[in-house]
Amino acid sequence: MNRHDRWHTSTPNGYRHYARSCGLLLLPAIAWNLAFTSTLMPAYAMAEFWRDIPAPLAFAENALRAVVFGLPFAMPLHLTSTRERSALAVFVLGTLVYFASWLPLMYWPQSAWSASVLGSLAPTWTPIVWLPALAMLGQRLFWGKRYRWWMYLLACIGFLAAHVGHAAFVTLRSR
């Protein structure tokens, strides 16, 4: 029996169980970002957004983004307990709030909300609702015994701090 066959037969349903990962929950937010980032104010255009950002901040933000958006694909999605179903409900609600935070910036960019620092940064700080819920859903990895859900939560906190700090820098620079 070769290595692939041993792996395939030693895991339930072979590789198919990887299809139900917490990473699937991130796909709508990733698609939203890809589809609508270009509709935000000019300061958030890719070239302008990354202009003059200190290298340590850019590195920290991108490294933590890779962890925050990559690791959930290694987390099995289980919805068997009340806590997991509640976390999913918070995740869905938080994602909808995140989507809604973009709408004033896209459709009413001159509004008082969109012109305020709090409003213009809303897409960067609203993930504080759904990322911790994802941490609660991702209680384990497909592999590895030392992983704990709070490790992902710490990566989320670090990413959000770097991302909000970066966006605040850009927002204040553009005023």
PyMOL commands that set and color helices and strands:
alter all, ss='L'
color gray80, all
select helices_A, chain A and resi 3-10+14-19+22-39+42-44+46-50+55-74+82-107+112-115+117-120+122-125+127-137+149-173
alter helices_A, ss='H'
color red, helices_A
deselect
rebuild
show_as cartoon
